[in-house]
Amino acid sequence: MPAKRQDASRSQQRSSASALPRLGHLLKQAYLQFTGLTSAALEPLGITALEWAALLRFDEEPSLSTKEKGTSRILEKCL
């Protein structure tokens, strides 16, 4: 491999490696902002994000088992 190509490859690897911690930080900040906004939006409904996710799952699955229907009823009582 020519020297210039090796230098360019090393430079690209270094810049990629230094971008990874920054990307991780940005993803964490986006996640924290999303969870904060989601919690605030669901608060007037009196449900948490976990309860909302469960309700979405039940809505996606038209044929629930007896056990799942029982769980669904419990969730409805909580709401």
Backbone torsions as a table, in degrees:
resi	resn	phi	psi	omega
1	MET	NA	130.9	179.3
2	PRO	-61.7	152.9	-176.4
3	ALA	-60.0	-42.1	-179.5
4	LYS	-62.7	-39.3	-179.3
5	ARG	-68.2	-39.6	177.2
6	GLN	-63.0	-44.0	179.5
7	ASP	-62.2	-42.4	179.6
8	ALA	-64.8	-40.5	179.5
9	SER	-64.9	-44.4	178.2
10	ARG	-63.0	-42.1	179.6
11	SER	-62.5	-42.1	179.4
12	GLN	-65.9	-40.1	178.3
13	GLN	-63.7	-42.3	179.7
14	ARG	-64.0	-43.5	-178.3
15	SER	-68.8	-34.6	176.8
16	SER	-66.9	-43.2	-179.7
17	ALA	-65.5	-36.8	-179.4
18	SER	-76.1	-20.4	178.7
19	ALA	-79.5	-24.0	-177.1
20	LEU	-60.7	-48.4	178.1
21	PRO	-60.8	-36.8	179.1
22	ARG	-65.3	-42.4	179.0
23	LEU	-63.1	-43.4	177.4
24	GLY	-58.7	-43.1	178.9
25	HIS	-62.8	-44.7	-179.8
26	LEU	-64.4	-40.0	177.5
27	LEU	-64.5	-40.4	178.7
28	LYS	-64.6	-42.5	178.9
29	GLN	-63.6	-40.8	178.4
30	ALA	-64.4	-42.0	177.9
31	TYR	-61.9	-46.0	-179.3
32	LEU	-63.9	-39.2	178.0
33	GLN	-66.9	-42.7	179.1
34	PHE	-61.2	-46.6	-178.5
35	THR	-65.7	-36.2	177.2
36	GLY	-64.7	-44.7	179.1
37	LEU	-67.0	-39.8	179.1
38	THR	-63.8	-46.0	179.3
39	SER	-61.3	-41.8	179.7
40	ALA	-65.6	-38.6	-179.9
41	ALA	-70.2	-32.9	-178.2
42	LEU	-86.7	-17.3	-177.1
43	GLU	-56.0	-45.2	178.8
44	PRO	-62.0	-23.9	178.5
45	LEU	-83.7	-12.1	179.5
46	GLY	75.3	26.2	177.9
47	ILE	-127.0	158.8	177.6
48	THR	-96.8	170.5	177.8
49	ALA	-62.6	-35.3	179.0
50	LEU	-65.7	-42.8	177.5
51	GLU	-65.3	-39.5	178.1
52	TRP	-61.7	-44.0	178.9
53	ALA	-62.3	-39.7	178.5
54	ALA	-64.9	-42.7	178.8
55	LEU	-63.7	-39.5	176.2
56	LEU	-61.9	-40.7	-179.9
57	ARG	-63.8	-44.3	179.1
58	PHE	-64.1	-35.7	179.9
59	ASP	-68.8	-31.3	-179.3
60	GLU	-75.2	-25.6	-174.4
61	GLU	-105.6	103.5	-176.3
62	PRO	-70.2	-29.9	-178.0
63	SER	-109.2	94.4	-179.3
64	LEU	-91.4	147.6	175.2
65	SER	-74.8	168.6	179.5
66	THR	-59.4	-41.5	179.9
67	LYS	-63.5	-43.6	179.9
68	GLU	-66.2	-37.1	177.5
69	LYS	-63.9	-38.5	176.9
70	GLY	-63.3	-41.7	177.4
71	THR	-64.1	-38.4	178.6
72	SER	-62.5	-41.9	178.7
73	ARG	-63.9	-38.3	178.0
74	ILE	-63.0	-44.0	178.6
75	LEU	-61.9	-41.6	179.3
76	GLU	-61.3	-37.9	178.6
77	LYS	-65.9	-35.1	-180.0
78	CYS	-70.0	-28.1	-177.5
79	LEU	-84.5	NA	NA
